[in-house]
Amino acid sequence: MSKSRFAGFVRTAALIAGGAILAACGGGGGGGTAAPPSAVAPPSPTSPPTSSSPGASATWTQGVFDPSATYKSYCVSPRSGVDQRGQAFDDMQGVLADELFWLRSWSDETYLWNNEIVDRNPAGFSDRLSYFDVLRTNAVTASGAPRDKFHFTRATDEYLASRLSTPTAGYGFSLVAFSRSVPRDYRIRYTQANTPASEVVNGQVNFIRGTRILRVDGADLVNGGTQADVDTINAGLFPANAGESHTFVVQDPGSASTRTVTVTSADIVTEPVNRTRVLSTPTGDVGYILYNTFGTNSAEAAIANAITTLDNAGVTDLVLDLRYNGGGFLDIAAELGYMIAGPSRTSGRTFDELIINNNPRNPLIGQVGATPFHSVGQDFSLVAGTPLDDLNLGRVYILSTASTCSASEAVINGLRGVGVEVVLIGQRTCGKPYGFIATDNCGETYFTIQFGGINDVGFGEYSDGFLPLNANTNVGVKIPGCSVADDYNNELGDPNEALLAAALNHRANGTCPTPSISPKTETVAFKSGMSEVATTRQSEEDELILNGKLITIR
C-alpha cells in the first residue's frame, strides 16, 4: 500500500485483506447540504483540445460518472522527467476538463460522504482548485462546526519535500501569531536544537520560547503598514536561501527590555521529535517526548529511538507532548500505540478500523481495513520488521491543544480502546477522526476525506475533539485530565512549563490546577524555514501549507 495514506465511513472489516499505511484526520456528525446546481450550464473551459484527450469530448450528465482512471494524468501542463523519489511522471497532454472530470469521478469513488457532494458541471469552473473546493459535504458536527474542515491541496513537489524531510532554508524556529492585525504579535513557539535559532551567542540563546519579534531588518513588524515594511519582514522571516543574514529586534517573555539578534539562515531538516527528557521525581523517573509530526518518513525512526531511550532509562511514566502535532501516517501512530502499551495489552487488538463509502468502484474496498498495533517497523525509516521497544504502560499523559489533530487523536482513541488510561492535559483537540490518501494528479496533491476510524471497542465519534474532564465546556468527548492554557513563559520540557507541571502534579496527587483559558492565537505552524504559512484549520500533518507569505497589511 502507498505510504501517502493519511487517516475516512462503510465499515471495512469484512472487505479487507490487511492494514494500510494511513494517517488520521477530523470532522463528523450533523446534516446540511449545498444548494442544488444551476439548471443552466456555464461555458465550457477554454483549454486547447487535443485529439487524444478524453476530456476534450467529455460531457456532463448529472449523477453519471466515468471511472476516474479515464481522465487520470491528462494534464493542462504535463510534467516530464522524474520526481524527488526518482519516479517518472506519467503525465500526458490534456485539457482542463480532463483534470476536472478526474476530480469529479475520483471524489465520487473515494470521498467518505460522496452522497453529500452536489454534482456540479465541471464546465462551470475555470480552474481545478476552485472545483475541488466544492467537492465536499456541507454538513456540520454536533457543535455546529463544519464536518469536513480538512479539505485541501498542496503542490506535489512541496508535499514530497515535506514528507521526505528535504532541507529548507530557515532558522529552526516555529512561530505563533497572537495577532496578525496591527498591532501584530508574533512569538517563538519552539526552536530546534543545533540550528541558528538555538545557537548561543555571548551567553544568550538567539531565540527562546515566547520571544516576541518586534522588528525585522529595521522594519516594524508590530505596526508597519507599508508594502515596503511587509516585503522586508517577509524576506527576513522567510529567507529564500541558506547563508542570508538578517537582524531581529526581540523581547523575551517577562522582560521589559529588548535585544538585537543577527542570525544567518541555514538549510534545516525539521526533526519530528524535538526533544526527549528523563525527569526525576520522588516516585520514579518520568519520560517526556515533544513529538511534532507523524507526517514524514523520518518520524518513524525518530519516535522509535525516543521510546528506546526512555525504555533504557527505566521510566515509570510517560508525558507525550502532542500539543503541536497535527498528525500524519496512521501506521506510525499504531507503532507508537504499541510502544506505549506493550504487547500484552495490544496483541490481537485493533488500533484503528477503517470505515469507507460503499461505492462499488471505491478502490479502497479490499485494500484497507483494521490497522493493528504494530510491534515492528513499517518501512518508513525503519527496515520493515524491525522489532520495536515498548514501555508497557497502563497510563500515559498526553499534552494537547487545538493543534493536536488526526493521527495524534488516533493515538488517544486507539489506546483508550485497549484500556490504557489516557490523561489529557491542556486544551480540546481538533476533532479529526477521518483521513485520506494523498493523491497526486498533474502536479497537485489532493487531500479529501476518504475514511473514518474506530478503535478496538468500536468508538470513533470525536469530531468535536477530546478535552479534559474539568474543561469549562461540554463540546467534545471528555476524558480524564486537566484543562490548562498553553504556556509561552517557559521552555517546552521544563518541569515548570504549565502543561508539563500539571501532568507531573496530577501524577503525584491526582489533582488539577484551576482551569485556565488559552490566549487567543492564530496558529502559524510552519516548519523551520518554510516560506509559507500553515493553519490548523486544514492540518493533516502539522503542516497544512497555504500559498503566500506570513505578514500582510491588515
BELKATA-V580152 format. One record per residue. N is the residue number from 1. RES is the residue in three letters. SS is DSSP state (H for helix, E for strand, L for the rest). OMEGA is omega as a letter, one per 30 degrees, with the letter a starting at -180 (999 if undefined). D_LAST is the distance of its C-alpha to the last C-alpha in whole Angstrom. Layout:
BEGIN
N&RES&SS&OMEGA&D_LAST ; N&RES&SS&OMEGA&D_LAST
END
This chain:
BEGIN
1&MET&L&a&45 ; 2&SER&L&l&42 ; 3&LYS&L&l&40 ; 4&SER&L&a&37 ; 5&ARG&E&l&37 ; 6&PHE&E&a&35 ; 7&ALA&L&999&36 ; 8&GLY&L&999&37 ; 9&PHE&L&j&41 ; 10&VAL&L&a&45 ; 11&ARG&E&a&47 ; 12&THR&L&a&48 ; 13&ALA&L&a&51 ; 14&ALA&L&a&54 ; 15&LEU&L&a&52 ; 16&ILE&L&a&51 ; 17&ALA&L&a&53 ; 18&GLY&L&a&51 ; 19&GLY&L&l&47 ; 20&ALA&L&l&44 ; 21&ILE&L&a&42 ; 22&LEU&L&l&39 ; 23&ALA&L&a&36 ; 24&ALA&L&a&35 ; 25&CYS&E&a&31 ; 26&GLY&E&a&30 ; 27&GLY&E&l&30 ; 28&GLY&L&l&33 ; 29&GLY&L&l&35 ; 30&GLY&L&a&35 ; 31&GLY&L&l&35 ; 32&GLY&L&l&33 ; 33&THR&L&l&33 ; 34&ALA&L&l&31 ; 35&ALA&L&a&33 ; 36&PRO&L&a&36 ; 37&PRO&L&l&35 ; 38&SER&L&l&36 ; 39&ALA&L&a&39 ; 40&VAL&L&a&39 ; 41&ALA&L&l&38 ; 42&PRO&L&a&35 ; 43&PRO&L&l&36 ; 44&SER&L&l&37 ; 45&PRO&L&a&35 ; 46&THR&L&l&36 ; 47&SER&L&a&36 ; 48&PRO&L&a&40 ; 49&PRO&L&l&42 ; 50&THR&L&a&45 ; 51&SER&L&a&48 ; 52&SER&L&a&48 ; 53&SER&L&l&45 ; 54&PRO&H&a&45 ; 55&GLY&H&a&42 ; 56&ALA&H&a&43 ; 57&SER&H&a&46 ; 58&ALA&L&l&44 ; 59&THR&L&a&44 ; 60&TRP&L&l&42 ; 61&THR&L&a&44 ; 62&GLN&L&l&42 ; 63&GLY&L&l&43 ; 64&VAL&L&a&45 ; 65&PHE&L&l&44 ; 66&ASP&L&l&45 ; 67&PRO&L&a&45 ; 68&SER&H&l&42 ; 69&ALA&H&l&44 ; 70&THR&H&a&45 ; 71&TYR&L&a&42 ; 72&LYS&L&l&41 ; 73&SER&L&l&40 ; 74&TYR&E&a&40 ; 75&CYS&E&l&37 ; 76&VAL&L&l&35 ; 77&SER&L&a&35 ; 78&PRO&L&l&38 ; 79&ARG&L&l&37 ; 80&SER&L&l&41 ; 81&GLY&L&a&42 ; 82&VAL&E&l&41 ; 83&ASP&L&a&38 ; 84&GLN&L&l&37 ; 85&ARG&L&a&40 ; 86&GLY&L&l&43 ; 87&GLN&L&a&43 ; 88&ALA&E&l&43 ; 89&PHE&L&l&41 ; 90&ASP&L&a&43 ; 91&ASP&L&l&41 ; 92&MET&E&l&42 ; 93&GLN&E&l&42 ; 94&GLY&L&l&40 ; 95&VAL&L&a&38 ; 96&LEU&H&a&35 ; 97&ALA&H&l&37 ; 98&ASP&H&a&39 ; 99&GLU&H&a&35 ; 100&LEU&H&l&34 ; 101&PHE&H&l&38 ; 102&TRP&H&l&38 ; 103&LEU&H&a&35 ; 104&ARG&H&a&36 ; 105&SER&H&l&40 ; 106&TRP&H&l&38 ; 107&SER&H&l&36 ; 108&ASP&H&a&39 ; 109&GLU&H&a&41 ; 110&THR&H&a&39 ; 111&TYR&L&a&37 ; 112&LEU&L&a&38 ; 113&TRP&L&a&37 ; 114&ASN&H&l&38 ; 115&ASN&H&l&40 ; 116&GLU&H&l&36 ; 117&ILE&L&l&35 ; 118&VAL&L&a&35 ; 119&ASP&L&a&37 ; 120&ARG&L&l&35 ; 121&ASN&L&l&36 ; 122&PRO&H&a&35 ; 123&ALA&H&l&35 ; 124&GLY&H&a&32 ; 125&PHE&L&a&30 ; 126&SER&L&l&29 ; 127&ASP&L&a&28 ; 128&ARG&H&a&29 ; 129&LEU&H&l&26 ; 130&SER&H&l&25 ; 131&TYR&H&l&29 ; 132&PHE&H&a&28 ; 133&ASP&H&a&26 ; 134&VAL&L&a&28 ; 135&LEU&L&a&31 ; 136&ARG&L&l&31 ; 137&THR&L&l&31 ; 138&ASN&L&l&29 ; 139&ALA&L&a&32 ; 140&VAL&E&l&30 ; 141&THR&L&l&31 ; 142&ALA&L&a&33 ; 143&SER&L&a&30 ; 144&GLY&L&l&29 ; 145&ALA&L&l&26 ; 146&PRO&E&l&26 ; 147&ARG&L&l&30 ; 148&ASP&L&l&28 ; 149&LYS&L&a&25 ; 150&PHE&L&a&26 ; 151&HIS&L&a&26 ; 152&PHE&E&l&25 ; 153&THR&E&l&26 ; 154&ARG&E&l&26 ; 155&ALA&E&a&27 ; 156&THR&H&a&30 ; 157&ASP&H&l&31 ; 158&GLU&H&l&28 ; 159&TYR&H&a&29 ; 160&LEU&H&l&32 ; 161&ALA&H&l&31 ; 162&SER&H&a&30 ; 163&ARG&H&a&33 ; 164&LEU&L&l&35 ; 165&SER&L&l&33 ; 166&THR&L&l&33 ; 167&PRO&L&a&32 ; 168&THR&E&l&28 ; 169&ALA&E&l&27 ; 170&GLY&E&a&25 ; 171&TYR&L&a&26 ; 172&GLY&L&l&27 ; 173&PHE&E&l&24 ; 174&SER&E&a&22 ; 175&LEU&E&l&19 ; 176&VAL&E&l&17 ; 177&ALA&E&l&14 ; 178&PHE&E&l&14 ; 179&SER&E&l&11 ; 180&ARG&L&l&8 ; 181&SER&L&l&5 ; 182&VAL&L&f&7 ; 183&PRO&L&a&10 ; 184&ARG&L&a&9 ; 185&ASP&E&l&13 ; 186&TYR&E&a&14 ; 187&ARG&E&l&18 ; 188&ILE&E&l&21 ; 189&ARG&E&l&23 ; 190&TYR&E&l&26 ; 191&THR&E&l&27 ; 192&GLN&L&a&30 ; 193&ALA&L&l&34 ; 194&ASN&L&l&35 ; 195&THR&L&l&32 ; 196&PRO&H&a&30 ; 197&ALA&H&a&28 ; 198&SER&H&l&31 ; 199&GLU&L&l&33 ; 200&VAL&E&l&35 ; 201&VAL&E&a&35 ; 202&ASN&L&l&37 ; 203&GLY&L&a&37 ; 204&GLN&E&l&33 ; 205&VAL&E&a&32 ; 206&ASN&L&a&29 ; 207&PHE&L&l&26 ; 208&ILE&L&l&27 ; 209&ARG&L&l&26 ; 210&GLY&L&l&23 ; 211&THR&L&l&23 ; 212&ARG&E&l&19 ; 213&ILE&E&a&18 ; 214&LEU&E&a&17 ; 215&ARG&E&l&17 ; 216&VAL&E&a&18 ; 217&ASP&L&l&20 ; 218&GLY&L&a&19 ; 219&ALA&E&a&16 ; 220&ASP&E&l&14 ; 221&LEU&L&a&12 ; 222&VAL&L&a&11 ; 223&ASN&L&a&10 ; 224&GLY&L&a&10 ; 225&GLY&L&a&8 ; 226&THR&L&l&10 ; 227&GLN&H&l&11 ; 228&ALA&H&l&14 ; 229&ASP&H&a&12 ; 230&VAL&H&a&10 ; 231&ASP&H&l&14 ; 232&THR&H&a&16 ; 233&ILE&H&a&14 ; 234&ASN&H&a&15 ; 235&ALA&H&l&18 ; 236&GLY&H&a&19 ; 237&LEU&H&a&18 ; 238&PHE&L&a&19 ; 239&PRO&L&a&22 ; 240&ALA&L&a&24 ; 241&ASN&L&l&27 ; 242&ALA&L&l&30 ; 243&GLY&L&l&31 ; 244&GLU&L&l&27 ; 245&SER&E&a&27 ; 246&HIS&E&a&24 ; 247&THR&E&a&24 ; 248&PHE&E&l&21 ; 249&VAL&E&a&21 ; 250&VAL&E&l&22 ; 251&GLN&E&a&23 ; 252&ASP&L&l&25 ; 253&PRO&L&l&25 ; 254&GLY&L&a&28 ; 255&SER&L&l&28 ; 256&ALA&L&a&27 ; 257&SER&L&l&27 ; 258&THR&L&l&25 ; 259&ARG&E&a&26 ; 260&THR&E&a&26 ; 261&VAL&E&l&26 ; 262&THR&E&a&27 ; 263&VAL&E&a&27 ; 264&THR&E&a&29 ; 265&SER&L&l&27 ; 266&ALA&E&l&30 ; 267&ASP&E&a&31 ; 268&ILE&E&l&30 ; 269&VAL&L&a&32 ; 270&THR&L&a&30 ; 271&GLU&L&a&33 ; 272&PRO&L&l&33 ; 273&VAL&E&a&35 ; 274&ASN&E&l&33 ; 275&ARG&E&l&36 ; 276&THR&E&a&39 ; 277&ARG&E&l&41 ; 278&VAL&E&a&44 ; 279&LEU&E&a&44 ; 280&SER&E&l&47 ; 281&THR&E&l&48 ; 282&PRO&L&a&51 ; 283&THR&L&l&52 ; 284&GLY&E&a&51 ; 285&ASP&E&a&49 ; 286&VAL&E&l&45 ; 287&GLY&E&l&43 ; 288&TYR&E&l&40 ; 289&ILE&E&l&38 ; 290&LEU&E&a&34 ; 291&TYR&E&a&34 ; 292&ASN&L&l&30 ; 293&THR&L&l&31 ; 294&PHE&E&a&34 ; 295&GLY&L&l&32 ; 296&THR&L&l&34 ; 297&ASN&L&a&38 ; 298&SER&H&a&38 ; 299&ALA&H&a&37 ; 300&GLU&H&a&40 ; 301&ALA&H&a&42 ; 302&ALA&H&a&40 ; 303&ILE&H&l&40 ; 304&ALA&H&l&44 ; 305&ASN&H&l&44 ; 306&ALA&H&l&42 ; 307&ILE&H&l&45 ; 308&THR&H&l&48 ; 309&THR&H&a&47 ; 310&LEU&H&l&47 ; 311&ASP&H&l&50 ; 312&ASN&H&l&52 ; 313&ALA&H&l&51 ; 314&GLY&L&a&52 ; 315&VAL&L&a&49 ; 316&THR&L&l&50 ; 317&ASP&E&a&46 ; 318&LEU&E&l&43 ; 319&VAL&E&a&39 ; 320&LEU&E&a&37 ; 321&ASP&E&l&34 ; 322&LEU&L&a&32 ; 323&ARG&L&a&29 ; 324&TYR&L&a&26 ; 325&ASN&L&a&29 ; 326&GLY&L&l&27 ; 327&GLY&L&a&31 ; 328&GLY&E&a&33 ; 329&PHE&E&a&36 ; 330&LEU&H&l&39 ; 331&ASP&H&l&42 ; 332&ILE&H&l&40 ; 333&ALA&H&l&39 ; 334&ALA&H&l&43 ; 335&GLU&H&a&44 ; 336&LEU&H&l&42 ; 337&GLY&H&l&44 ; 338&TYR&H&a&47 ; 339&MET&H&l&47 ; 340&ILE&H&a&46 ; 341&ALA&H&l&48 ; 342&GLY&L&a&51 ; 343&PRO&H&a&54 ; 344&SER&H&a&56 ; 345&ARG&H&a&53 ; 346&THR&H&a&51 ; 347&SER&L&l&55 ; 348&GLY&L&a&55 ; 349&ARG&L&a&52 ; 350&THR&E&l&49 ; 351&PHE&E&a&45 ; 352&ASP&E&l&43 ; 353&GLU&E&a&45 ; 354&LEU&E&l&43 ; 355&ILE&E&a&43 ; 356&ILE&L&l&42 ; 357&ASN&L&a&43 ; 358&ASN&L&l&46 ; 359&ASN&L&a&46 ; 360&PRO&L&l&49 ; 361&ARG&L&l&47 ; 362&ASN&L&a&45 ; 363&PRO&L&l&45 ; 364&LEU&L&l&45 ; 365&ILE&L&a&48 ; 366&GLY&L&a&50 ; 367&GLN&L&a&48 ; 368&VAL&L&a&46 ; 369&GLY&L&a&47 ; 370&ALA&E&l&48 ; 371&THR&E&l&46 ; 372&PRO&E&l&48 ; 373&PHE&L&a&48 ; 374&HIS&L&l&48 ; 375&SER&L&l&50 ; 376&VAL&E&l&50 ; 377&GLY&L&a&48 ; 378&GLN&L&l&46 ; 379&ASP&L&l&46 ; 380&PHE&L&l&42 ; 381&SER&L&l&43 ; 382&LEU&L&l&46 ; 383&VAL&L&a&49 ; 384&ALA&L&l&50 ; 385&GLY&L&l&52 ; 386&THR&L&l&52 ; 387&PRO&E&a&53 ; 388&LEU&L&l&50 ; 389&ASP&L&l&50 ; 390&ASP&L&l&50 ; 391&LEU&L&l&49 ; 392&ASN&L&a&51 ; 393&LEU&L&l&49 ; 394&GLY&L&a&49 ; 395&ARG&E&l&46 ; 396&VAL&E&l&43 ; 397&TYR&E&l&40 ; 398&ILE&E&l&37 ; 399&LEU&E&a&33 ; 400&SER&E&l&30 ; 401&THR&L&l&27 ; 402&ALA&L&l&25 ; 403&SER&L&l&25 ; 404&THR&L&a&28 ; 405&CYS&L&l&29 ; 406&SER&L&a&32 ; 407&ALA&H&l&34 ; 408&SER&H&l&34 ; 409&GLU&H&l&34 ; 410&ALA&H&l&37 ; 411&VAL&H&l&39 ; 412&ILE&H&a&39 ; 413&ASN&H&a&40 ; 414&GLY&H&l&43 ; 415&LEU&H&l&44 ; 416&ARG&H&a&44 ; 417&GLY&H&l&46 ; 418&VAL&L&l&49 ; 419&GLY&L&l&49 ; 420&VAL&L&l&47 ; 421&GLU&E&l&45 ; 422&VAL&E&l&42 ; 423&VAL&E&a&40 ; 424&LEU&E&a&36 ; 425&ILE&E&l&35 ; 426&GLY&E&a&31 ; 427&GLN&L&a&29 ; 428&ARG&L&l&29 ; 429&THR&L&a&29 ; 430&CYS&L&a&27 ; 431&GLY&L&a&30 ; 432&LYS&E&l&31 ; 433&PRO&E&a&35 ; 434&TYR&E&l&34 ; 435&GLY&E&a&34 ; 436&PHE&E&l&34 ; 437&ILE&E&l&36 ; 438&ALA&L&a&34 ; 439&THR&E&l&35 ; 440&ASP&E&l&34 ; 441&ASN&E&l&35 ; 442&CYS&L&l&35 ; 443&GLY&L&l&32 ; 444&GLU&E&l&30 ; 445&THR&E&a&30 ; 446&TYR&E&l&30 ; 447&PHE&E&l&30 ; 448&THR&L&a&31 ; 449&ILE&L&a&33 ; 450&GLN&L&l&37 ; 451&PHE&E&l&38 ; 452&GLY&E&a&38 ; 453&GLY&E&l&40 ; 454&ILE&E&a&43 ; 455&ASN&L&a&44 ; 456&ASP&L&l&48 ; 457&VAL&L&l&49 ; 458&GLY&L&a&47 ; 459&PHE&L&l&44 ; 460&GLY&L&a&40 ; 461&GLU&L&l&38 ; 462&TYR&L&a&35 ; 463&SER&L&l&32 ; 464&ASP&L&l&31 ; 465&GLY&L&l&31 ; 466&PHE&E&l&34 ; 467&LEU&E&a&33 ; 468&PRO&E&a&35 ; 469&LEU&L&a&38 ; 470&ASN&L&l&37 ; 471&ALA&L&a&34 ; 472&ASN&L&l&33 ; 473&THR&L&l&32 ; 474&ASN&L&l&34 ; 475&VAL&L&a&32 ; 476&GLY&L&a&33 ; 477&VAL&E&a&37 ; 478&LYS&E&l&38 ; 479&ILE&E&a&40 ; 480&PRO&L&l&41 ; 481&GLY&E&a&39 ; 482&CYS&E&l&36 ; 483&SER&E&a&33 ; 484&VAL&L&l&31 ; 485&ALA&L&l&27 ; 486&ASP&L&a&26 ; 487&ASP&L&l&27 ; 488&TYR&L&a&25 ; 489&ASN&L&l&28 ; 490&ASN&L&a&30 ; 491&GLU&L&l&31 ; 492&LEU&L&a&31 ; 493&GLY&L&l&35 ; 494&ASP&L&a&36 ; 495&PRO&L&l&38 ; 496&ASN&L&l&36 ; 497&GLU&L&a&33 ; 498&ALA&H&a&33 ; 499&LEU&H&l&33 ; 500&LEU&H&l&36 ; 501&ALA&H&l&37 ; 502&ALA&H&l&37 ; 503&ALA&H&a&39 ; 504&LEU&H&l&42 ; 505&ASN&H&l&42 ; 506&HIS&H&l&43 ; 507&ARG&H&a&45 ; 508&ALA&H&a&47 ; 509&ASN&H&l&48 ; 510&GLY&L&a&46 ; 511&THR&L&l&43 ; 512&CYS&L&l&40 ; 513&PRO&L&l&38 ; 514&THR&L&a&36 ; 515&PRO&L&a&33 ; 516&SER&L&a&30 ; 517&ILE&L&l&26 ; 518&SER&L&l&24 ; 519&PRO&L&a&21 ; 520&LYS&L&l&18 ; 521&THR&L&l&16 ; 522&GLU&E&a&14 ; 523&THR&E&l&17 ; 524&VAL&E&a&16 ; 525&ALA&L&l&20 ; 526&PHE&L&a&20 ; 527&LYS&L&a&24 ; 528&SER&L&a&25 ; 529&GLY&L&a&24 ; 530&MET&L&a&22 ; 531&SER&L&l&19 ; 532&GLU&L&a&18 ; 533&VAL&E&l&16 ; 534&ALA&E&l&18 ; 535&THR&L&a&18 ; 536&THR&H&a&21 ; 537&ARG&H&a&20 ; 538&GLN&H&a&22 ; 539&SER&L&l&24 ; 540&GLU&L&a&28 ; 541&GLU&L&l&28 ; 542&ASP&L&l&26 ; 543&GLU&L&l&24 ; 544&LEU&L&a&22 ; 545&ILE&E&l&21 ; 546&LEU&E&l&18 ; 547&ASN&L&l&17 ; 548&GLY&L&a&14 ; 549&LYS&L&a&13 ; 550&LEU&L&a&12 ; 551&ILE&L&l&9 ; 552&THR&L&l&6 ; 553&ILE&L&l&4 ; 554&ARG&L&999&0
END
